[in-house]
């Protein structure tokens, strides 16, 4: 049985990343690991870049 970790503002970045790797996150991660910055990166083919830019 998999135990879902309890993540909160006091969680370490390592714990949040491990939960993500383990597929245990199913909601927003905003507010986890307070004091650290979250960065999201999207890599896609150049042909889709303009459409993604408009979406954002």
N, CA, C and O atoms as a Tripos MOL2 file, in Angstrom:
@<TRIPOS>MOLECULE
protein
  224   223    56     0     0
PROTEIN
NO_CHARGES

@<TRIPOS>ATOM
      1 N           0.8450   -1.1780    0.0000 N.3       1 UNK1
      2 CA          0.0000    0.0000    0.0000 C.3       1 UNK1
      3 C           0.8860    1.2360    0.0000 C.2       1 UNK1
      4 O           1.8660    1.3020    0.7410 O.2       1 UNK1
      5 N           0.5390    2.2220   -0.8370 N.am      2 UNK2
      6 CA          1.3000    3.4640   -0.9160 C.3       2 UNK2
      7 C           0.7310    4.4600    0.0820 C.2       2 UNK2
      8 O          -0.4830    4.6450    0.1660 O.2       2 UNK2
      9 N           1.6040    5.0900    0.8250 N.am      3 UNK3
     10 CA          1.1880    6.1140    1.7760 C.3       3 UNK3
     11 C           1.4100    7.4690    1.1360 C.2       3 UNK3
     12 O           2.5280    7.7940    0.7360 O.2       3 UNK3
     13 N           0.3470    8.2650    1.0340 N.am      4 UNK4
     14 CA          0.4640    9.6010    0.4630 C.3       4 UNK4
     15 C           1.0550   10.5310    1.5110 C.2       4 UNK4
     16 O           0.5250   10.6430    2.6160 O.2       4 UNK4
     17 N           2.1450   11.1950    1.1710 N.am      5 UNK5
     18 CA          2.7520   12.1040    2.1470 C.3       5 UNK5
     19 C           1.8670   13.3090    2.4020 C.2       5 UNK5
     20 O           1.1180   13.7340    1.5220 O.2       5 UNK5
     21 N           1.9480   13.8520    3.5860 N.am      6 UNK6
     22 CA          1.2410   15.0800    3.8990 C.3       6 UNK6
     23 C           2.1840   16.2290    3.5930 C.2       6 UNK6
     24 O           3.1550   16.4600    4.3130 O.2       6 UNK6
     25 N           1.8900   16.9410    2.5250 N.am      7 UNK7
     26 CA          2.7270   18.0590    2.1210 C.3       7 UNK7
     27 C           2.0570   19.3550    2.5370 C.2       7 UNK7
     28 O           0.8380   19.4980    2.4500 O.2       7 UNK7
     29 N           2.8750   20.2990    2.9900 N.am      8 UNK8
     30 CA          2.3570   21.6020    3.4010 C.3       8 UNK8
     31 C           3.4630   22.6450    3.2370 C.2       8 UNK8
     32 O           4.5050   22.3670    2.6440 O.2       8 UNK8
     33 N           3.2330   23.8230    3.7570 N.am      9 UNK9
     34 CA          4.2000   24.9180    3.6050 C.3       9 UNK9
     35 C           5.5490   24.5940    4.2380 C.2       9 UNK9
     36 O           6.5700   25.1430    3.8260 O.2       9 UNK9
     37 N           5.5650   23.7090    5.2330 N.am     10 UNK10
     38 CA          6.8220   23.3650    5.8910 C.3      10 UNK10
     39 C           7.5430   22.1980    5.2110 C.2      10 UNK10
     40 O           8.6320   21.8200    5.6450 O.2      10 UNK10
     41 N           6.9610   21.6230    4.1580 N.am     11 UNK11
     42 CA          7.6030   20.5200    3.4450 C.3      11 UNK11
     43 C           8.8940   20.9900    2.7810 C.2      11 UNK11
     44 O           9.0230   22.1520    2.3980 O.2      11 UNK11
     45 N           9.8300   20.0840    2.6550 N.am     12 UNK12
     46 CA         11.0740   20.4250    1.9620 C.3      12 UNK12
     47 C          10.8460   20.3250    0.4550 C.2      12 UNK12
     48 O           9.9760   19.5790    0.0050 O.2      12 UNK12
     49 N          11.6250   21.0740   -0.3250 N.am     13 UNK13
     50 CA         11.5230   20.9330   -1.7790 C.3      13 UNK13
     51 C          11.7650   19.4880   -2.2230 C.2      13 UNK13
     52 O          11.1430   19.0180   -3.1760 O.2      13 UNK13
     53 N          12.6550   18.7950   -1.5430 N.am     14 UNK14
     54 CA         12.9560   17.4110   -1.8960 C.3      14 UNK14
     55 C          11.7200   16.5320   -1.7100 C.2      14 UNK14
     56 O          11.4540   15.6600   -2.5370 O.2      14 UNK14
     57 N          10.9680   16.7500   -0.6410 N.am     15 UNK15
     58 CA          9.7650   15.9450   -0.3900 C.3      15 UNK15
     59 C           8.6990   16.2100   -1.4520 C.2      15 UNK15
     60 O           8.0170   15.2860   -1.8940 O.2      15 UNK15
     61 N           8.5590   17.4620   -1.8570 N.am     16 UNK16
     62 CA          7.5830   17.8090   -2.8920 C.3      16 UNK16
     63 C           7.9860   17.1820   -4.2170 C.2      16 UNK16
     64 O           7.1450   16.6100   -4.9100 O.2      16 UNK16
     65 N           9.2720   17.2800   -4.5830 N.am     17 UNK17
     66 CA          9.7400   16.6850   -5.8370 C.3      17 UNK17
     67 C           9.5750   15.1710   -5.8270 C.2      17 UNK17
     68 O           9.1930   14.5810   -6.8370 O.2      17 UNK17
     69 N           9.8620   14.5350   -4.6850 N.am     18 UNK18
     70 CA          9.7210   13.0790   -4.6120 C.3      18 UNK18
     71 C           8.2560   12.6670   -4.7620 C.2      18 UNK18
     72 O           7.9530   11.6750   -5.4250 O.2      18 UNK18
     73 N           7.3590   13.4170   -4.1540 N.am     19 UNK19
     74 CA          5.9300   13.1190   -4.2970 C.3      19 UNK19
     75 C           5.5000   13.2510   -5.7490 C.2      19 UNK19
     76 O           4.6970   12.4540   -6.2350 O.2      19 UNK19
     77 N           6.0300   14.2530   -6.4440 N.am     20 UNK20
     78 CA          5.7200   14.4290   -7.8640 C.3      20 UNK20
     79 C           6.2500   13.2530   -8.6710 C.2      20 UNK20
     80 O           5.5430   12.7190   -9.5260 O.2      20 UNK20
     81 N           7.4810   12.8490   -8.4100 N.am     21 UNK21
     82 CA          8.0730   11.7100   -9.1330 C.3      21 UNK21
     83 C           7.2860   10.4290   -8.8970 C.2      21 UNK21
     84 O           7.1560    9.5930   -9.7910 O.2      21 UNK21
     85 N           6.7600   10.2850   -7.6820 N.am     22 UNK22
     86 CA          6.0190    9.0760   -7.3230 C.3      22 UNK22
     87 C           4.5680    9.1200   -7.8070 C.2      22 UNK22
     88 O           3.8170    8.1650   -7.6070 O.2      22 UNK22
     89 N           4.1720   10.2280   -8.4420 N.am     23 UNK23
     90 CA          2.8090   10.3490   -8.9460 C.3      23 UNK23
     91 C           1.7750   10.5880   -7.8620 C.2      23 UNK23
     92 O           0.6020   10.2630   -8.0410 O.2      23 UNK23
     93 N           2.1990   11.1540   -6.7350 N.am     24 UNK24
     94 CA          1.3020   11.3400   -5.5970 C.3      24 UNK24
     95 C           0.6480   12.7180   -5.5490 C.2      24 UNK24
     96 O          -0.2150   12.9620   -4.7060 O.2      24 UNK24
     97 N           1.0450   13.6150   -6.4390 N.am     25 UNK25
     98 CA          0.4400   14.9480   -6.4560 C.3      25 UNK25
     99 C          -0.7280   14.9470   -7.4310 C.2      25 UNK25
    100 O          -0.5860   14.5140   -8.5750 O.2      25 UNK25
    101 N          -1.8690   15.4250   -6.9860 N.am     26 UNK26
    102 CA         -3.0240   15.4860   -7.8690 C.3      26 UNK26
    103 C          -3.7270   16.8340   -7.7820 C.2      26 UNK26
    104 O          -4.9130   16.9490   -8.0890 O.2      26 UNK26
    105 N          -2.9960   17.8350   -7.3680 N.am     27 UNK27
    106 CA         -3.5530   19.1790   -7.2570 C.3      27 UNK27
    107 C          -2.4540   20.2080   -7.3700 C.2      27 UNK27
    108 O          -1.3070   19.8740   -7.6660 O.2      27 UNK27
    109 N          -2.8030   21.4600   -7.1360 N.am     28 UNK28
    110 CA         -1.7990   22.5220   -7.2440 C.3      28 UNK28
    111 C          -0.7150   22.3770   -6.1760 C.2      28 UNK28
    112 O          -0.9590   21.8750   -5.0790 O.2      28 UNK28
    113 N           0.4690   22.8260   -6.5250 N.am     29 UNK29
    114 CA          1.5920   22.7550   -5.5900 C.3      29 UNK29
    115 C           1.9270   24.1190   -4.9890 C.2      29 UNK29
    116 O           2.8710   24.2460   -4.2100 O.2      29 UNK29
    117 N           1.1550   25.1250   -5.3540 N.am     30 UNK30
    118 CA          1.3550   26.4540   -4.7970 C.3      30 UNK30
    119 C           1.2160   26.4010   -3.2810 C.2      30 UNK30
    120 O           0.2730   25.8090   -2.7560 O.2      30 UNK30
    121 N           2.1540   27.0190   -2.5880 N.am     31 UNK31
    122 CA          2.0990   27.0620   -1.1320 C.3      31 UNK31
    123 C           2.8830   25.9490   -0.4570 C.2      31 UNK31
    124 O           3.0200   25.9440    0.7670 O.2      31 UNK31
    125 N           3.3970   25.0100   -1.2330 N.am     32 UNK32
    126 CA          4.2140   23.9500   -0.6400 C.3      32 UNK32
    127 C           5.6590   24.4340   -0.5580 C.2      32 UNK32
    128 O           6.0990   25.2190   -1.3980 O.2      32 UNK32
    129 N           6.3840   23.9820    0.4290 N.am     33 UNK33
    130 CA          7.7990   24.3250    0.6080 C.3      33 UNK33
    131 C           7.9960   25.8400    0.6470 C.2      33 UNK33
    132 O           8.7120   26.4150   -0.1730 O.2      33 UNK33
    133 N           7.3560   26.4500    1.6000 N.am     34 UNK34
    134 CA          7.4280   27.9040    1.7680 C.3      34 UNK34
    135 C           8.8740   28.3860    1.8310 C.2      34 UNK34
    136 O           9.7300   27.7520    2.4490 O.2      34 UNK34
    137 N           9.1270   29.5200    1.1790 N.am     35 UNK35
    138 CA         10.4630   30.0940    1.1600 C.3      35 UNK35
    139 C          11.2690   29.6840   -0.0560 C.2      35 UNK35
    140 O          12.3910   30.1530   -0.2470 O.2      35 UNK35
    141 N          10.7080   28.8130   -0.8770 N.am     36 UNK36
    142 CA         11.3730   28.3740   -2.1010 C.3      36 UNK36
    143 C          10.5410   28.8090   -3.2940 C.2      36 UNK36
    144 O           9.3320   29.0060   -3.1710 O.2      36 UNK36
    145 N          11.1740   28.9600   -4.4380 N.am     37 UNK37
    146 CA         10.5010   29.4130   -5.6560 C.3      37 UNK37
    147 C          10.2130   28.2070   -6.5450 C.2      37 UNK37
    148 O          11.0750   27.3540   -6.7530 O.2      37 UNK37
    149 N           8.9950   28.1500   -7.0620 N.am     38 UNK38
    150 CA          8.6260   27.0860   -8.0000 C.3      38 UNK38
    151 C           8.7560   27.6130   -9.4140 C.2      38 UNK38
    152 O           8.3110   28.7200   -9.7180 O.2      38 UNK38
    153 N           9.3580   26.8280  -10.2650 N.am     39 UNK39
    154 CA          9.5310   27.2050  -11.6650 C.3      39 UNK39
    155 C           8.9050   26.1180  -12.5250 C.2      39 UNK39
    156 O           9.1100   24.9270  -12.2910 O.2      39 UNK39
    157 N           8.1490   26.5390  -13.5120 N.am     40 UNK40
    158 CA          7.5620   25.5990  -14.4610 C.3      40 UNK40
    159 C           8.2090   25.8290  -15.8160 C.2      40 UNK40
    160 O           8.3990   26.9690  -16.2410 O.2      40 UNK40
    161 N           8.5400   24.7530  -16.4800 N.am     41 UNK41
    162 CA          9.2090   24.8130  -17.7760 C.3      41 UNK41
    163 C           8.4070   23.9950  -18.7740 C.2      41 UNK41
    164 O           8.0380   22.8520  -18.5050 O.2      41 UNK41
    165 N           8.1440   24.5920  -19.9250 N.am     42 UNK42
    166 CA          7.4510   23.8860  -21.0000 C.3      42 UNK42
    167 C           8.3850   23.8230  -22.1970 C.2      42 UNK42
    168 O           8.8840   24.8490  -22.6610 O.2      42 UNK42
    169 N           8.6180   22.6180  -22.6910 N.am     43 UNK43
    170 CA          9.4330   22.4230  -23.8850 C.3      43 UNK43
    171 C           8.5330   21.7910  -24.9330 C.2      43 UNK43
    172 O           7.9180   20.7500  -24.7040 O.2      43 UNK43
    173 N           8.4700   22.4440  -26.0910 N.am     44 UNK44
    174 CA          7.6200   21.9300  -27.1560 C.3      44 UNK44
    175 C           8.2270   22.2560  -28.5080 C.2      44 UNK44
    176 O           9.1300   23.0870  -28.6050 O.2      44 UNK44
    177 N           7.7360   21.6050  -29.5490 N.am     45 UNK45
    178 CA          8.2840   21.8720  -30.8840 C.3      45 UNK45
    179 C           8.0650   23.3270  -31.2970 C.2      45 UNK45
    180 O           7.0620   23.9380  -30.9290 O.2      45 UNK45
    181 N           8.9970   23.8710  -32.0530 N.am     46 UNK46
    182 CA          8.9190   25.2640  -32.4820 C.3      46 UNK46
    183 C           7.6110   25.5570  -33.2070 C.2      46 UNK46
    184 O           7.0720   26.6570  -33.0850 O.2      46 UNK46
    185 N           7.1000   24.5990  -33.9520 N.am     47 UNK47
    186 CA          5.8560   24.8010  -34.7020 C.3      47 UNK47
    187 C           4.6640   25.0900  -33.7920 C.2      47 UNK47
    188 O           3.6790   25.6760  -34.2430 O.2      47 UNK47
    189 N           4.7300   24.6980  -32.5360 N.am     48 UNK48
    190 CA          3.6280   24.9190  -31.5920 C.3      48 UNK48
    191 C           3.8610   26.1290  -30.6930 C.2      48 UNK48
    192 O           2.9860   26.4840  -29.9030 O.2      48 UNK48
    193 N           5.0110   26.7600  -30.7970 N.am     49 UNK49
    194 CA          5.3820   27.8460  -29.8860 C.3      49 UNK49
    195 C           4.4450   29.0410  -29.9770 C.2      49 UNK49
    196 O           4.0410   29.5710  -28.9420 O.2      49 UNK49
    197 N           4.0860   29.4850  -31.1790 N.am     50 UNK50
    198 CA          3.2290   30.6600  -31.3200 C.3      50 UNK50
    199 C           1.8560   30.4030  -30.6990 C.2      50 UNK50
    200 O           1.3140   31.2770  -30.0220 O.2      50 UNK50
    201 N           1.2940   29.2330  -30.9170 N.am     51 UNK51
    202 CA         -0.0060   28.9000  -30.3490 C.3      51 UNK51
    203 C           0.0490   28.8630  -28.8290 C.2      51 UNK51
    204 O          -0.8790   29.3180  -28.1610 O.2      51 UNK51
    205 N           1.1360   28.3230  -28.2790 N.am     52 UNK52
    206 CA          1.2840   28.2750  -26.8290 C.3      52 UNK52
    207 C           1.4560   29.6790  -26.2570 C.2      52 UNK52
    208 O           0.9210   29.9860  -25.1920 O.2      52 UNK52
    209 N           2.1910   30.5200  -26.9510 N.am     53 UNK53
    210 CA          2.3620   31.9020  -26.5140 C.3      53 UNK53
    211 C           1.0040   32.6070  -26.4370 C.2      53 UNK53
    212 O           0.7260   33.3240  -25.4750 O.2      53 UNK53
    213 N           0.1700   32.4020  -27.4430 N.am     54 UNK54
    214 CA         -1.1780   33.0130  -27.4270 C.3      54 UNK54
    215 C          -2.0040   32.4520  -26.2820 C.2      54 UNK54
    216 O          -2.7570   33.1870  -25.6430 O.2      54 UNK54
    217 N          -1.8740   31.1740  -26.0180 N.am     55 UNK55
    218 CA         -2.5940   30.5330  -24.9200 C.3      55 UNK55
    219 C          -2.2100   31.1470  -23.5760 C.2      55 UNK55
    220 O          -3.0640   31.3950  -22.7240 O.2      55 UNK55
    221 N          -0.9140   31.3860  -23.4030 N.am     56 UNK56
    222 CA         -0.4280   31.9420  -22.1370 C.3      56 UNK56
    223 C          -0.8130   33.3920  -21.9910 C.2      56 UNK56
    224 O          -0.4850   34.0190  -20.9840 O.2      56 UNK56
@<TRIPOS>BOND
     1     1     2 1
     2     2     3 1
     3     3     4 2
     4     3     5 am
     5     5     6 1
     6     6     7 1
     7     7     8 2
     8     7     9 am
     9     9    10 1
    10    10    11 1
    11    11    12 2
    12    11    13 am
    13    13    14 1
    14    14    15 1
    15    15    16 2
    16    15    17 am
    17    17    18 1
    18    18    19 1
    19    19    20 2
    20    19    21 am
    21    21    22 1
    22    22    23 1
    23    23    24 2
    24    23    25 am
    25    25    26 1
    26    26    27 1
    27    27    28 2
    28    27    29 am
    29    29    30 1
    30    30    31 1
    31    31    32 2
    32    31    33 am
    33    33    34 1
    34    34    35 1
    35    35    36 2
    36    35    37 am
    37    37    38 1
    38    38    39 1
    39    39    40 2
    40    39    41 am
    41    41    42 1
    42    42    43 1
    43    43    44 2
    44    43    45 am
    45    45    46 1
    46    46    47 1
    47    47    48 2
    48    47    49 am
    49    49    50 1
    50    50    51 1
    51    51    52 2
    52    51    53 am
    53    53    54 1
    54    54    55 1
    55    55    56 2
    56    55    57 am
    57    57    58 1
    58    58    59 1
    59    59    60 2
    60    59    61 am
    61    61    62 1
    62    62    63 1
    63    63    64 2
    64    63    65 am
    65    65    66 1
    66    66    67 1
    67    67    68 2
    68    67    69 am
    69    69    70 1
    70    70    71 1
    71    71    72 2
    72    71    73 am
    73    73    74 1
    74    74    75 1
    75    75    76 2
    76    75    77 am
    77    77    78 1
    78    78    79 1
    79    79    80 2
    80    79    81 am
    81    81    82 1
    82    82    83 1
    83    83    84 2
    84    83    85 am
    85    85    86 1
    86    86    87 1
    87    87    88 2
    88    87    89 am
    89    89    90 1
    90    90    91 1
    91    91    92 2
    92    91    93 am
    93    93    94 1
    94    94    95 1
    95    95    96 2
    96    95    97 am
    97    97    98 1
    98    98    99 1
    99    99   100 2
   100    99   101 am
   101   101   102 1
   102   102   103 1
   103   103   104 2
   104   103   105 am
   105   105   106 1
   106   106   107 1
   107   107   108 2
   108   107   109 am
   109   109   110 1
   110   110   111 1
   111   111   112 2
   112   111   113 am
   113   113   114 1
   114   114   115 1
   115   115   116 2
   116   115   117 am
   117   117   118 1
   118   118   119 1
   119   119   120 2
   120   119   121 am
   121   121   122 1
   122   122   123 1
   123   123   124 2
   124   123   125 am
   125   125   126 1
   126   126   127 1
   127   127   128 2
   128   127   129 am
   129   129   130 1
   130   130   131 1
   131   131   132 2
   132   131   133 am
   133   133   134 1
   134   134   135 1
   135   135   136 2
   136   135   137 am
   137   137   138 1
   138   138   139 1
   139   139   140 2
   140   139   141 am
   141   141   142 1
   142   142   143 1
   143   143   144 2
   144   143   145 am
   145   145   146 1
   146   146   147 1
   147   147   148 2
   148   147   149 am
   149   149   150 1
   150   150   151 1
   151   151   152 2
   152   151   153 am
   153   153   154 1
   154   154   155 1
   155   155   156 2
   156   155   157 am
   157   157   158 1
   158   158   159 1
   159   159   160 2
   160   159   161 am
   161   161   162 1
   162   162   163 1
   163   163   164 2
   164   163   165 am
   165   165   166 1
   166   166   167 1
   167   167   168 2
   168   167   169 am
   169   169   170 1
   170   170   171 1
   171   171   172 2
   172   171   173 am
   173   173   174 1
   174   174   175 1
   175   175   176 2
   176   175   177 am
   177   177   178 1
   178   178   179 1
   179   179   180 2
   180   179   181 am
   181   181   182 1
   182   182   183 1
   183   183   184 2
   184   183   185 am
   185   185   186 1
   186   186   187 1
   187   187   188 2
   188   187   189 am
   189   189   190 1
   190   190   191 1
   191   191   192 2
   192   191   193 am
   193   193   194 1
   194   194   195 1
   195   195   196 2
   196   195   197 am
   197   197   198 1
   198   198   199 1
   199   199   200 2
   200   199   201 am
   201   201   202 1
   202   202   203 1
   203   203   204 2
   204   203   205 am
   205   205   206 1
   206   206   207 1
   207   207   208 2
   208   207   209 am
   209   209   210 1
   210   210   211 1
   211   211   212 2
   212   211   213 am
   213   213   214 1
   214   214   215 1
   215   215   216 2
   216   215   217 am
   217   217   218 1
   218   218   219 1
   219   219   220 2
   220   219   221 am
   221   221   222 1
   222   222   223 1
   223   223   224 2
@<TRIPOS>SUBSTRUCTURE
     1 UNK1         2 RESIDUE 1 A UNK
     2 UNK2         6 RESIDUE 1 A UNK
     3 UNK3        10 RESIDUE 1 A UNK
     4 UNK4        14 RESIDUE 1 A UNK
     5 UNK5        18 RESIDUE 1 A UNK
     6 UNK6        22 RESIDUE 1 A UNK
     7 UNK7        26 RESIDUE 1 A UNK
     8 UNK8        30 RESIDUE 1 A UNK
     9 UNK9        34 RESIDUE 1 A UNK
    10 UNK10       38 RESIDUE 1 A UNK
    11 UNK11       42 RESIDUE 1 A UNK
    12 UNK12       46 RESIDUE 1 A UNK
    13 UNK13       50 RESIDUE 1 A UNK
    14 UNK14       54 RESIDUE 1 A UNK
    15 UNK15       58 RESIDUE 1 A UNK
    16 UNK16       62 RESIDUE 1 A UNK
    17 UNK17       66 RESIDUE 1 A UNK
    18 UNK18       70 RESIDUE 1 A UNK
    19 UNK19       74 RESIDUE 1 A UNK
    20 UNK20       78 RESIDUE 1 A UNK
    21 UNK21       82 RESIDUE 1 A UNK
    22 UNK22       86 RESIDUE 1 A UNK
    23 UNK23       90 RESIDUE 1 A UNK
    24 UNK24       94 RESIDUE 1 A UNK
    25 UNK25       98 RESIDUE 1 A UNK
    26 UNK26      102 RESIDUE 1 A UNK
    27 UNK27      106 RESIDUE 1 A UNK
    28 UNK28      110 RESIDUE 1 A UNK
    29 UNK29      114 RESIDUE 1 A UNK
    30 UNK30      118 RESIDUE 1 A UNK
    31 UNK31      122 RESIDUE 1 A UNK
    32 UNK32      126 RESIDUE 1 A UNK
    33 UNK33      130 RESIDUE 1 A UNK
    34 UNK34      134 RESIDUE 1 A UNK
    35 UNK35      138 RESIDUE 1 A UNK
    36 UNK36      142 RESIDUE 1 A UNK
    37 UNK37      146 RESIDUE 1 A UNK
    38 UNK38      150 RESIDUE 1 A UNK
    39 UNK39      154 RESIDUE 1 A UNK
    40 UNK40      158 RESIDUE 1 A UNK
    41 UNK41      162 RESIDUE 1 A UNK
    42 UNK42      166 RESIDUE 1 A UNK
    43 UNK43      170 RESIDUE 1 A UNK
    44 UNK44      174 RESIDUE 1 A UNK
    45 UNK45      178 RESIDUE 1 A UNK
    46 UNK46      182 RESIDUE 1 A UNK
    47 UNK47      186 RESIDUE 1 A UNK
    48 UNK48      190 RESIDUE 1 A UNK
    49 UNK49      194 RESIDUE 1 A UNK
    50 UNK50      198 RESIDUE 1 A UNK
    51 UNK51      202 RESIDUE 1 A UNK
    52 UNK52      206 RESIDUE 1 A UNK
    53 UNK53      210 RESIDUE 1 A UNK
    54 UNK54      214 RESIDUE 1 A UNK
    55 UNK55      218 RESIDUE 1 A UNK
    56 UNK56      222 RESIDUE 1 A UNK
